[in-house]
Amino acid sequence: MDTGVSPDFEDIRPFNNDEVKDAIESLLDNRALESAIRYIKPNLDWQEFTAAMRACQTKEEFKSVIAYDAVMTIANATTFTLSISGRSRLPKDKRPCTFISNHRDIVLDASFLNVLLYDVGYGLTQVAIGDNLLIQPWIKTLVRLNNSFIVKRAVTGRQKLLESKRLSEYMHYTIKETKESVWIAQRKGRAKNSDDRTQSGVLKMLGMGSSKDLLTNLMELNIVPVALSYEYDPCDFLKAKEFQQKRDNPDFVKSQRDDLLNMETGILHNKGRVHFTIASSINGQLATLDPQSDKNDLIAEVASIIDREIYKHYRFYPSNYIAYDKLHKTRRFNDNYSLKEKKQFQEYLQGQLDKIVLPNKDEDYLRDRILEMYANPLKNHLTTVE
């Protein structure tokens, strides 16, 4: 069968349109899908849903009908607002680009961005997703149907280098040949303390796409940073718990059950206001760098450029200002929140701490870790304006 995509990418690419029908049937044969959908749509008419699934002939139809509805159902139930700014900075004529954003939620960061981009007429992106999250075969089928490509995490040594190169080649192929934009997080996994920093390994991977020099490869990807801001992170208490578990046991590793709990909590619980800001393509800034510079120095400079763009474009809420003042024992941002808002955040914070169950629970430590999650974006933003 002619897939239209190089066979080198067969096991990491999304499904092609001629594979959509079989993928949908395999999903509908698995009762786990119905259980998952009923988490977000408890009153679902299953027969009506299966008919809508089977009516999708292409990935575009599946994404714009089934996936869009699922994501907006979550947004309507768990956010106060979901918004986007910086639309004027989107590449003209829908030129494909690589959106790189900070990372808060395992599932929803790219999903929310995609529906917002769709609403403003830019179109849906392909999304990078780690294979560590594909806990069941049906989940892998679902994400490939939803136009995600797979990042292989469980590889080491030379195989890791080869997989990084192949992933980069796939992203370059997608941008240049199929003319689709892609999304990738600035780091492997979430920045659990919200101290968002682009990992050098991500940029090294992006720069492997061809035999050209690093800067040329990066510029061909047309990198557009995106700053995402959640008023509340429903997983903040789980992240804080993990910090103490790792503090008390340096060998602690999350289980698949932990990942599932993080995914479910992030999807189903309150996020308050959620906002995405599109920054400008960094190609202009990359063009000012010396391609003959030491590669590690170049990587560090490119990471700094992306970080500054994200830091500049955060949106802040009372939770950020209150957390900064409490953590740093100041009244610096006292004018940015009311006494009522301060009381509400303190009650929220205590409520999240009360959810944490540990044998040697260190509440002062846990409180500071959650405060850091809300204060760090503001702390980093200040470095761009002071």
Secondary structure, DSSP 8 states (H G I E B T S, - for coil): ---SS-GGGTTTS---GGGHHHHHHHHHT-HHHHHHHHHH-TT--HHHHHHHHHT--SHHHIIIIIIHHHHHHHHHHHEEEEEEE-GGGS-GGG---EEEE----TTHHHHHHHHHHHHTTS---EEEEEGGG--SHHHHHHHHHTTEEEE--S--HHHHHHHHHHHHHHHHHHHHTS---EEEESSSS--TT------HHHHHHHTTSSSS-HHHHHHHTTEEEEEEEES--TTHHHHHHHHHHHHH-TT----HHHHHHHHHHHHHS--EEEEEEE---THHHHTTS-TTS-HHHHHHHHHHHHHHHHHHT----HHHHHHHHHHHT--TTGGGS-HHHHHHHHHHHHHHHHT---TT--HHHHHHHHHHHHHHHHHHHHHHH-
